[in-house]
Amino acid sequence: MDPIYPVQTVDEAYHACHPDLALEAGDPRYIPLTSVRGGFDLPVTITNHH
């Protein structure tokens, strides 16, 4: 069963978002969450270690 938007439950949100699939470059749904994750920035961390 396809979810009806907007979804009403966490389970419906999980299935509507397909969290196991990466977003493609430029996807308008991308939201940078680094600031709310404590400032960890993986690309900068990787660059600084090489």
mmCIF file of the N, C-alpha and C atoms, coordinates in Angstrom:
data_MODEL
# 
_entry.id   MODEL 
# 
loop_
_atom_site.group_PDB 
_atom_site.id 
_atom_site.type_symbol 
_atom_site.label_atom_id 
_atom_site.label_alt_id 
_atom_site.label_comp_id 
_atom_site.label_asym_id 
_atom_site.label_entity_id 
_atom_site.label_seq_id 
_atom_site.pdbx_PDB_ins_code 
_atom_site.Cartn_x 
_atom_site.Cartn_y 
_atom_site.Cartn_z 
_atom_site.occupancy 
_atom_site.B_iso_or_equiv 
_atom_site.pdbx_formal_charge 
_atom_site.auth_seq_id 
_atom_site.auth_comp_id 
_atom_site.auth_asym_id 
_atom_site.auth_atom_id 
_atom_site.pdbx_PDB_model_num 
ATOM 1   N N  . MET A 1 1  ? 0.841  -1.192 0.000  1.00 0.00 ? 1  MET A N  1 
ATOM 2   C CA . MET A 1 1  ? 0.000  0.000  0.000  1.00 0.00 ? 1  MET A CA 1 
ATOM 3   C C  . MET A 1 1  ? 0.881  1.250  0.000  1.00 0.00 ? 1  MET A C  1 
ATOM 4   N N  . ASP A 1 2  ? 0.658  2.138  -0.948 1.00 0.00 ? 2  ASP A N  1 
ATOM 5   C CA . ASP A 1 2  ? 1.419  3.382  -1.021 1.00 0.00 ? 2  ASP A CA 1 
ATOM 6   C C  . ASP A 1 2  ? 0.921  4.347  0.043  1.00 0.00 ? 2  ASP A C  1 
ATOM 7   N N  . PRO A 1 3  ? 1.835  5.090  0.660  1.00 0.00 ? 3  PRO A N  1 
ATOM 8   C CA . PRO A 1 3  ? 1.411  6.038  1.693  1.00 0.00 ? 3  PRO A CA 1 
ATOM 9   C C  . PRO A 1 3  ? 0.614  7.192  1.087  1.00 0.00 ? 3  PRO A C  1 
ATOM 10  N N  . ILE A 1 4  ? -0.291 7.725  1.869  1.00 0.00 ? 4  ILE A N  1 
ATOM 11  C CA . ILE A 1 4  ? -1.038 8.915  1.481  1.00 0.00 ? 4  ILE A CA 1 
ATOM 12  C C  . ILE A 1 4  ? -0.305 10.103 2.081  1.00 0.00 ? 4  ILE A C  1 
ATOM 13  N N  . TYR A 1 5  ? -0.005 11.098 1.266  1.00 0.00 ? 5  TYR A N  1 
ATOM 14  C CA . TYR A 1 5  ? 0.771  12.247 1.732  1.00 0.00 ? 5  TYR A CA 1 
ATOM 15  C C  . TYR A 1 5  ? -0.150 13.348 2.220  1.00 0.00 ? 5  TYR A C  1 
ATOM 16  N N  . PRO A 1 6  ? 0.177  14.073 3.257  1.00 0.00 ? 6  PRO A N  1 
ATOM 17  C CA . PRO A 1 6  ? 1.328  13.795 4.108  1.00 0.00 ? 6  PRO A CA 1 
ATOM 18  C C  . PRO A 1 6  ? 1.089  12.546 4.941  1.00 0.00 ? 6  PRO A C  1 
ATOM 19  N N  . VAL A 1 7  ? 2.160  11.855 5.239  1.00 0.00 ? 7  VAL A N  1 
ATOM 20  C CA . VAL A 1 7  ? 2.052  10.626 6.020  1.00 0.00 ? 7  VAL A CA 1 
ATOM 21  C C  . VAL A 1 7  ? 1.690  10.960 7.460  1.00 0.00 ? 7  VAL A C  1 
ATOM 22  N N  . GLN A 1 8  ? 1.190  9.959  8.172  1.00 0.00 ? 8  GLN A N  1 
ATOM 23  C CA . GLN A 1 8  ? 0.692  10.192 9.525  1.00 0.00 ? 8  GLN A CA 1 
ATOM 24  C C  . GLN A 1 8  ? 1.521  9.517  10.612 1.00 0.00 ? 8  GLN A C  1 
ATOM 25  N N  . THR A 1 9  ? 2.311  8.508  10.249 1.00 0.00 ? 9  THR A N  1 
ATOM 26  C CA . THR A 1 9  ? 3.057  7.762  11.264 1.00 0.00 ? 9  THR A CA 1 
ATOM 27  C C  . THR A 1 9  ? 4.530  7.675  10.884 1.00 0.00 ? 9  THR A C  1 
ATOM 28  N N  . VAL A 1 10 ? 5.357  7.329  11.849 1.00 0.00 ? 10 VAL A N  1 
ATOM 29  C CA . VAL A 1 10 ? 6.787  7.135  11.599 1.00 0.00 ? 10 VAL A CA 1 
ATOM 30  C C  . VAL A 1 10 ? 6.994  6.005  10.597 1.00 0.00 ? 10 VAL A C  1 
ATOM 31  N N  . ASP A 1 11 ? 6.226  4.946  10.718 1.00 0.00 ? 11 ASP A N  1 
ATOM 32  C CA . ASP A 1 11 ? 6.353  3.823  9.789  1.00 0.00 ? 11 ASP A CA 1 
ATOM 33  C C  . ASP A 1 11 ? 6.036  4.261  8.359  1.00 0.00 ? 11 ASP A C  1 
ATOM 34  N N  . GLU A 1 12 ? 4.991  5.043  8.183  1.00 0.00 ? 12 GLU A N  1 
ATOM 35  C CA . GLU A 1 12 ? 4.658  5.549  6.847  1.00 0.00 ? 12 GLU A CA 1 
ATOM 36  C C  . GLU A 1 12 ? 5.758  6.465  6.319  1.00 0.00 ? 12 GLU A C  1 
ATOM 37  N N  . ALA A 1 13 ? 6.329  7.293  7.180  1.00 0.00 ? 13 ALA A N  1 
ATOM 38  C CA . ALA A 1 13 ? 7.420  8.178  6.764  1.00 0.00 ? 13 ALA A CA 1 
ATOM 39  C C  . ALA A 1 13 ? 8.629  7.374  6.316  1.00 0.00 ? 13 ALA A C  1 
ATOM 40  N N  . TYR A 1 14 ? 8.959  6.327  7.045  1.00 0.00 ? 14 TYR A N  1 
ATOM 41  C CA . TYR A 1 14 ? 10.088 5.464  6.686  1.00 0.00 ? 14 TYR A CA 1 
ATOM 42  C C  . TYR A 1 14 ? 9.885  4.893  5.287  1.00 0.00 ? 14 TYR A C  1 
ATOM 43  N N  . HIS A 1 15 ? 8.713  4.378  5.034  1.00 0.00 ? 15 HIS A N  1 
ATOM 44  C CA . HIS A 1 15 ? 8.446  3.751  3.745  1.00 0.00 ? 15 HIS A CA 1 
ATOM 45  C C  . HIS A 1 15 ? 8.300  4.772  2.614  1.00 0.00 ? 15 HIS A C  1 
ATOM 46  N N  . ALA A 1 16 ? 7.858  5.974  2.922  1.00 0.00 ? 16 ALA A N  1 
ATOM 47  C CA . ALA A 1 16 ? 7.718  7.009  1.909  1.00 0.00 ? 16 ALA A CA 1 
ATOM 48  C C  . ALA A 1 16 ? 9.066  7.588  1.500  1.00 0.00 ? 16 ALA A C  1 
ATOM 49  N N  . CYS A 1 17 ? 10.020 7.585  2.423  1.00 0.00 ? 17 CYS A N  1 
ATOM 50  C CA . CYS A 1 17 ? 11.316 8.216  2.163  1.00 0.00 ? 17 CYS A CA 1 
ATOM 51  C C  . CYS A 1 17 ? 12.346 7.288  1.549  1.00 0.00 ? 17 CYS A C  1 
ATOM 52  N N  . HIS A 1 18 ? 12.156 5.998  1.644  1.00 0.00 ? 18 HIS A N  1 
ATOM 53  C CA . HIS A 1 18 ? 13.127 5.019  1.147  1.00 0.00 ? 18 HIS A CA 1 
ATOM 54  C C  . HIS A 1 18 ? 14.529 5.326  1.687  1.00 0.00 ? 18 HIS A C  1 
ATOM 55  N N  . PRO A 1 19 ? 14.713 5.288  3.009  1.00 0.00 ? 19 PRO A N  1 
ATOM 56  C CA . PRO A 1 19 ? 15.993 5.666  3.601  1.00 0.00 ? 19 PRO A CA 1 
ATOM 57  C C  . PRO A 1 19 ? 17.153 4.758  3.216  1.00 0.00 ? 19 PRO A C  1 
ATOM 58  N N  . ASP A 1 20 ? 16.871 3.603  2.627  1.00 0.00 ? 20 ASP A N  1 
ATOM 59  C CA . ASP A 1 20 ? 17.947 2.722  2.201  1.00 0.00 ? 20 ASP A CA 1 
ATOM 60  C C  . ASP A 1 20 ? 18.504 3.126  0.835  1.00 0.00 ? 20 ASP A C  1 
ATOM 61  N N  . LEU A 1 21 ? 17.896 4.109  0.173  1.00 0.00 ? 21 LEU A N  1 
ATOM 62  C CA . LEU A 1 21 ? 18.373 4.594  -1.116 1.00 0.00 ? 21 LEU A CA 1 
ATOM 63  C C  . LEU A 1 21 ? 18.982 5.979  -0.938 1.00 0.00 ? 21 LEU A C  1 
ATOM 64  N N  . ALA A 1 22 ? 20.178 6.144  -1.465 1.00 0.00 ? 22 ALA A N  1 
ATOM 65  C CA . ALA A 1 22 ? 20.840 7.453  -1.381 1.00 0.00 ? 22 ALA A CA 1 
ATOM 66  C C  . ALA A 1 22 ? 20.164 8.442  -2.323 1.00 0.00 ? 22 ALA A C  1 
ATOM 67  N N  . LEU A 1 23 ? 20.143 9.709  -1.917 1.00 0.00 ? 23 LEU A N  1 
ATOM 68  C CA . LEU A 1 23 ? 19.626 10.748 -2.798 1.00 0.00 ? 23 LEU A CA 1 
ATOM 69  C C  . LEU A 1 23 ? 20.650 11.017 -3.890 1.00 0.00 ? 23 LEU A C  1 
ATOM 70  N N  . GLU A 1 24 ? 20.173 11.338 -5.083 1.00 0.00 ? 24 GLU A N  1 
ATOM 71  C CA . GLU A 1 24 ? 21.071 11.695 -6.167 1.00 0.00 ? 24 GLU A CA 1 
ATOM 72  C C  . GLU A 1 24 ? 21.525 13.135 -5.980 1.00 0.00 ? 24 GLU A C  1 
ATOM 73  N N  . ALA A 1 25 ? 22.652 13.477 -6.601 1.00 0.00 ? 25 ALA A N  1 
ATOM 74  C CA . ALA A 1 25 ? 23.186 14.839 -6.507 1.00 0.00 ? 25 ALA A CA 1 
ATOM 75  C C  . ALA A 1 25 ? 22.133 15.843 -6.959 1.00 0.00 ? 25 ALA A C  1 
ATOM 76  N N  . GLY A 1 26 ? 21.990 16.908 -6.192 1.00 0.00 ? 26 GLY A N  1 
ATOM 77  C CA . GLY A 1 26 ? 21.046 17.959 -6.530 1.00 0.00 ? 26 GLY A CA 1 
ATOM 78  C C  . GLY A 1 26 ? 19.606 17.681 -6.157 1.00 0.00 ? 26 GLY A C  1 
ATOM 79  N N  . ASP A 1 27 ? 19.343 16.591 -5.450 1.00 0.00 ? 27 ASP A N  1 
ATOM 80  C CA . ASP A 1 27 ? 17.967 16.266 -5.059 1.00 0.00 ? 27 ASP A CA 1 
ATOM 81  C C  . ASP A 1 27 ? 17.447 17.355 -4.130 1.00 0.00 ? 27 ASP A C  1 
ATOM 82  N N  . PRO A 1 28 ? 16.298 17.939 -4.440 1.00 0.00 ? 28 PRO A N  1 
ATOM 83  C CA . PRO A 1 28 ? 15.779 19.032 -3.611 1.00 0.00 ? 28 PRO A CA 1 
ATOM 84  C C  . PRO A 1 28 ? 15.364 18.595 -2.204 1.00 0.00 ? 28 PRO A C  1 
ATOM 85  N N  . ARG A 1 29 ? 15.273 17.301 -1.950 1.00 0.00 ? 29 ARG A N  1 
ATOM 86  C CA . ARG A 1 29 ? 14.902 16.824 -0.611 1.00 0.00 ? 29 ARG A CA 1 
ATOM 87  C C  . ARG A 1 29 ? 16.084 16.811 0.350  1.00 0.00 ? 29 ARG A C  1 
ATOM 88  N N  . TYR A 1 30 ? 17.313 17.007 -0.157 1.00 0.00 ? 30 TYR A N  1 
ATOM 89  C CA . TYR A 1 30 ? 18.501 16.974 0.704  1.00 0.00 ? 30 TYR A CA 1 
ATOM 90  C C  . TYR A 1 30 ? 18.481 18.161 1.673  1.00 0.00 ? 30 TYR A C  1 
ATOM 91  N N  . ILE A 1 31 ? 18.714 17.843 2.928  1.00 0.00 ? 31 ILE A N  1 
ATOM 92  C CA . ILE A 1 31 ? 18.815 18.874 3.957  1.00 0.00 ? 31 ILE A CA 1 
ATOM 93  C C  . ILE A 1 31 ? 20.103 18.612 4.739  1.00 0.00 ? 31 ILE A C  1 
ATOM 94  N N  . PRO A 1 32 ? 21.057 19.564 4.723  1.00 0.00 ? 32 PRO A N  1 
ATOM 95  C CA . PRO A 1 32 ? 22.282 19.370 5.496  1.00 0.00 ? 32 PRO A CA 1 
ATOM 96  C C  . PRO A 1 32 ? 21.976 19.424 6.994  1.00 0.00 ? 32 PRO A C  1 
ATOM 97  N N  . LEU A 1 33 ? 22.309 18.365 7.701  1.00 0.00 ? 33 LEU A N  1 
ATOM 98  C CA . LEU A 1 33 ? 22.004 18.279 9.130  1.00 0.00 ? 33 LEU A CA 1 
ATOM 99  C C  . LEU A 1 33 ? 23.248 18.299 10.016 1.00 0.00 ? 33 LEU A C  1 
ATOM 100 N N  . THR A 1 34 ? 24.389 18.671 9.445  1.00 0.00 ? 34 THR A N  1 
ATOM 101 C CA . THR A 1 34 ? 25.632 18.670 10.202 1.00 0.00 ? 34 THR A CA 1 
ATOM 102 C C  . THR A 1 34 ? 25.519 19.500 11.480 1.00 0.00 ? 34 THR A C  1 
ATOM 103 N N  . SER A 1 35 ? 24.885 20.655 11.397 1.00 0.00 ? 35 SER A N  1 
ATOM 104 C CA . SER A 1 35 ? 24.827 21.537 12.574 1.00 0.00 ? 35 SER A CA 1 
ATOM 105 C C  . SER A 1 35 ? 24.044 20.921 13.725 1.00 0.00 ? 35 SER A C  1 
ATOM 106 N N  . VAL A 1 36 ? 23.057 20.096 13.451 1.00 0.00 ? 36 VAL A N  1 
ATOM 107 C CA . VAL A 1 36 ? 22.287 19.480 14.521 1.00 0.00 ? 36 VAL A CA 1 
ATOM 108 C C  . VAL A 1 36 ? 22.855 18.125 14.935 1.00 0.00 ? 36 VAL A C  1 
ATOM 109 N N  . ARG A 1 37 ? 23.871 17.670 14.240 1.00 0.00 ? 37 ARG A N  1 
ATOM 110 C CA . ARG A 1 37 ? 24.532 16.416 14.592 1.00 0.00 ? 37 ARG A CA 1 
ATOM 111 C C  . ARG A 1 37 ? 25.813 16.675 15.369 1.00 0.00 ? 37 ARG A C  1 
ATOM 112 N N  . GLY A 1 38 ? 26.013 17.867 15.828 1.00 0.00 ? 38 GLY A N  1 
ATOM 113 C CA . GLY A 1 38 ? 27.180 18.167 16.636 1.00 0.00 ? 38 GLY A CA 1 
ATOM 114 C C  . GLY A 1 38 ? 28.369 18.668 15.839 1.00 0.00 ? 38 GLY A C  1 
ATOM 115 N N  . GLY A 1 39 ? 28.178 19.042 14.597 1.00 0.00 ? 39 GLY A N  1 
ATOM 116 C CA . GLY A 1 39 ? 29.249 19.633 13.820 1.00 0.00 ? 39 GLY A CA 1 
ATOM 117 C C  . GLY A 1 39 ? 30.163 18.656 13.107 1.00 0.00 ? 39 GLY A C  1 
ATOM 118 N N  . PHE A 1 40 ? 29.892 17.376 13.151 1.00 0.00 ? 40 PHE A N  1 
ATOM 119 C CA . PHE A 1 40 ? 30.729 16.393 12.466 1.00 0.00 ? 40 PHE A CA 1 
ATOM 120 C C  . PHE A 1 40 ? 30.501 16.522 10.966 1.00 0.00 ? 40 PHE A C  1 
ATOM 121 N N  . ASP A 1 41 ? 31.574 16.821 10.227 1.00 0.00 ? 41 ASP A N  1 
ATOM 122 C CA . ASP A 1 41 ? 31.489 16.997 8.777  1.00 0.00 ? 41 ASP A CA 1 
ATOM 123 C C  . ASP A 1 41 ? 32.404 15.970 8.125  1.00 0.00 ? 41 ASP A C  1 
ATOM 124 N N  . LEU A 1 42 ? 31.854 14.852 7.660  1.00 0.00 ? 42 LEU A N  1 
ATOM 125 C CA . LEU A 1 42 ? 32.634 13.734 7.138  1.00 0.00 ? 42 LEU A CA 1 
ATOM 126 C C  . LEU A 1 42 ? 33.588 14.140 6.025  1.00 0.00 ? 42 LEU A C  1 
ATOM 127 N N  . PRO A 1 43 ? 33.174 14.895 5.000  1.00 0.00 ? 43 PRO A N  1 
ATOM 128 C CA . PRO A 1 43 ? 34.140 15.261 3.955  1.00 0.00 ? 43 PRO A CA 1 
ATOM 129 C C  . PRO A 1 43 ? 35.337 16.031 4.493  1.00 0.00 ? 43 PRO A C  1 
ATOM 130 N N  . VAL A 1 44 ? 35.113 16.943 5.428  1.00 0.00 ? 44 VAL A N  1 
ATOM 131 C CA . VAL A 1 44 ? 36.229 17.703 6.014  1.00 0.00 ? 44 VAL A CA 1 
ATOM 132 C C  . VAL A 1 44 ? 37.105 16.780 6.840  1.00 0.00 ? 44 VAL A C  1 
ATOM 133 N N  . THR A 1 45 ? 36.516 15.888 7.610  1.00 0.00 ? 45 THR A N  1 
ATOM 134 C CA . THR A 1 45 ? 37.288 14.949 8.427  1.00 0.00 ? 45 THR A CA 1 
ATOM 135 C C  . THR A 1 45 ? 38.158 14.056 7.553  1.00 0.00 ? 45 THR A C  1 
ATOM 136 N N  . ILE A 1 46 ? 37.612 13.543 6.480  1.00 0.00 ? 46 ILE A N  1 
ATOM 137 C CA . ILE A 1 46 ? 38.385 12.671 5.586  1.00 0.00 ? 46 ILE A CA 1 
ATOM 138 C C  . ILE A 1 46 ? 39.525 13.471 4.946  1.00 0.00 ? 46 ILE A C  1 
ATOM 139 N N  . THR A 1 47 ? 39.237 14.688 4.489  1.00 0.00 ? 47 THR A N  1 
ATOM 140 C CA . THR A 1 47 ? 40.253 15.522 3.866  1.00 0.00 ? 47 THR A CA 1 
ATOM 141 C C  . THR A 1 47 ? 41.390 15.831 4.845  1.00 0.00 ? 47 THR A C  1 
ATOM 142 N N  . ASN A 1 48 ? 41.058 16.109 6.098  1.00 0.00 ? 48 ASN A N  1 
ATOM 143 C CA . ASN A 1 48 ? 42.064 16.452 7.097  1.00 0.00 ? 48 ASN A CA 1 
ATOM 144 C C  . ASN A 1 48 ? 42.938 15.269 7.482  1.00 0.00 ? 48 ASN A C  1 
ATOM 145 N N  . HIS A 1 49 ? 42.482 14.044 7.264  1.00 0.00 ? 49 HIS A N  1 
ATOM 146 C CA . HIS A 1 49 ? 43.260 12.869 7.626  1.00 0.00 ? 49 HIS A CA 1 
ATOM 147 C C  . HIS A 1 49 ? 44.126 12.347 6.506  1.00 0.00 ? 49 HIS A C  1 
ATOM 148 N N  . HIS A 1 50 ? 44.056 12.958 5.337  1.00 0.00 ? 50 HIS A N  1 
ATOM 149 C CA . HIS A 1 50 ? 44.880 12.498 4.204  1.00 0.00 ? 50 HIS A CA 1 
ATOM 150 C C  . HIS A 1 50 ? 45.936 13.485 3.845  1.00 0.00 ? 50 HIS A C  1 
# 
